[in-house]
Amino acid sequence: MNAVLDFFHTKFGLAVSLLLAALGGYLLWTHTGHTLAALPYLLLLACPLMHFVHHGHKHHGEADQRNSGS
């Protein structure tokens, strides 16, 4: 995850971020109807993508409960 954050602190990462923000603004401004119609599908697509982003979390609480006998 640190490599991703390091990427956005470079000049190229900043340029990519600004380009994506400009393209997103253009889509919202000129194609509002199409963008809003795609919103439910984008939310459904976000669910599996979040599993890739949060793959490093460990559930220590589950192991602690099994060891304590409760």
C-alpha positions in Angstrom: 0.0 0.0 0.0 2.9 2.3 0.6 4.0 2.0 -3.0 0.6 3.3 -4.1 0.9 6.3 -1.8 4.4 7.0 -2.9 3.2 7.0 -6.5 0.8 9.8 -5.9 3.5 11.9 -4.2 5.5 12.0 -7.5 5.0 14.6 -10.3 3.7 11.9 -12.6 1.2 10.7 -10.0 0.0 14.2 -9.5 -0.5 14.6 -13.2 -2.4 11.3 -13.5 -4.6 12.3 -10.5 -5.4 15.7 -12.1 -6.1 14.1 -15.5 -8.5 11.6 -13.9 -10.3 14.4 -11.9 -10.6 16.5 -15.1 -12.0 13.5 -17.1 -14.5 12.8 -14.2 -15.6 16.4 -14.2 -16.0 16.4 -18.0 -18.2 13.2 -17.8 -20.3 14.7 -15.0 -20.7 18.0 -16.8 -21.5 16.8 -20.3 -23.0 13.3 -19.8 -24.8 13.7 -16.5 -27.7 11.4 -17.5 -25.4 8.6 -18.6 -23.1 9.0 -15.6 -26.1 8.8 -13.1 -27.5 5.8 -15.0 -24.2 4.0 -14.6 -24.0 4.8 -10.8 -25.6 1.6 -9.5 -23.3 -0.5 -11.6 -20.3 1.5 -10.4 -21.3 0.8 -6.8 -21.6 -2.9 -7.5 -18.2 -2.8 -9.1 -16.7 -1.0 -6.1 -17.6 -4.0 -3.8 -15.1 -6.5 -5.3 -12.5 -3.8 -5.9 -12.6 -3.0 -2.1 -11.6 -6.6 -1.4 -8.4 -6.1 -3.4 -7.6 -2.8 -1.6 -8.2 -4.2 1.9 -6.5 -7.6 1.5 -3.9 -6.8 4.2 -6.2 -6.7 7.2 -5.9 -9.5 9.6 -8.7 -10.5 12.1 -6.8 -10.9 15.3 -9.9 -10.8 17.4 -11.2 -14.1 16.0 -8.1 -15.9 17.0 -8.1 -14.3 20.4 -11.7 -15.5 21.1 -10.8 -19.1 20.1 -7.8 -19.1 22.4 -9.7 -17.7 25.4 -12.3 -20.4 25.3 -15.4 -18.1 24.8 
